[in-house]
Amino acid sequence: MLIAAGADVNAIDSVDGTFPLLMASQEGHGAVASVLIVAGANLNQRFEPLKKTPLELCILKLGVLGVDRDARTKVWQCTLVLIGLGARLADGSIPDFPTQPPEEPYQSEKARAQQEMKLAIATGDASKVSQLLGDHGSVIDVNDDLDDEGTFSLMLAAGQGMIEIVDLLILQGAELQKVWRSQSVNSLELCLGMLAASIQEGDKSVGIAAWEGARALLAHGATDQAGNTLELPPRPTVW
């Protein structure tokens, strides 16, 4: 009725930024979503607070803890509707997606590989890192971001002083100049910043780890973003 009366199917709420297709899909109302799309709703309209489309947000909701099974099934069905009517990811691909409604929170293969990579780096498990890059080579790249904050493997390994993993990642093609977008620093700048902060705060373990990471990066020719070779301070011994 509202559509027939001329309502804008792409209207954005001025308070919270939501719009009809987003609200319908998040509630799992596939029939409503279909009507909106047929009436001209933009499949690729982004929810600006999160910079994501209805399809991307449906997939995220499938992985949220606390969403009951019935709600998850409805969102899964609505996701099928969106894909069936032409919704795609930003790169034009169809998402990795369960063929049945997930009873448990759903994670794509890439999301699982990203989590496993972060854990392997945190525990210093170089063999697991190598296995992930081999077994999941078509899913996760050595230079991929590992989360929405833009963290990536080399910065995590270097910042935690995991020098064996730093060497492995660089040999696998990790980019020394890749920038952590949340802080606008590359891996070497991050390590040296962590080192300076740890001295001020008296955190010896963090300082030594950052120093080891910086030393490993410099051994591979790392520079700051301007291309300057930075001097590594003496290894910290006293706080």
PEWO-V478635 format. One record per backbone hydrogen bond with DSSP energy under -0.5 kcal/mol. CO is the residue of the C=O (numbers start at 1). NH is the residue of the N-H. Records with the same first field share a line. If there is no record, write none. Layout:
CO->NH / NH
This chain:
1->5
2->7
3->6
7->9
8->11
11->20
13->17
18->13
19->23
20->24
21->25
22->26
23->27
24->29
25->28
28->30
29->33
30->34
31->35
32->36
33->37
34->38
35->39
36->41
37->40
41->43
42->45
45->54
46->48
47->50 / 51 / 52
52->47
53->57
54->58
55->59
56->60
57->61
58->62
59->63
60->63
61->64
62->106
64->67
66->68
68->72
69->73
70->74
71->75
72->76
73->77
74->78
75->79
76->80
77->81
78->82
79->83
80->84
81->85
82->87
83->86
89->92
93->89
108->112
109->113
110->114
111->115
112->116
113->117
114->118
115->119
116->120
117->121
118->122
119->123
120->125
121->124
124->126
125->129
126->130
127->131
128->132
129->133
130->134
131->135
132->136
134->137
136->139 / 140
141->144
144->153
147->150
149->182
151->146 / 147
152->156
153->157
154->158
155->159
156->160
157->162
158->161
161->163
162->166
163->167
164->168
165->169
166->170
167->171
168->172
169->174
170->173
174->176
175->178
178->187
179->181
180->183 / 184 / 185
185->180
186->190
187->191
188->192
189->193
190->194
191->195
192->196
193->197
194->198
195->199
196->200
197->201
198->202 / 203
202->204
203->207
204->208
205->209
206->210
207->211
208->212
209->213
210->214
211->215
212->216
213->217
214->218
215->219
216->220
217->220 / 222
218->221
224->227
228->224 / 230
231->233
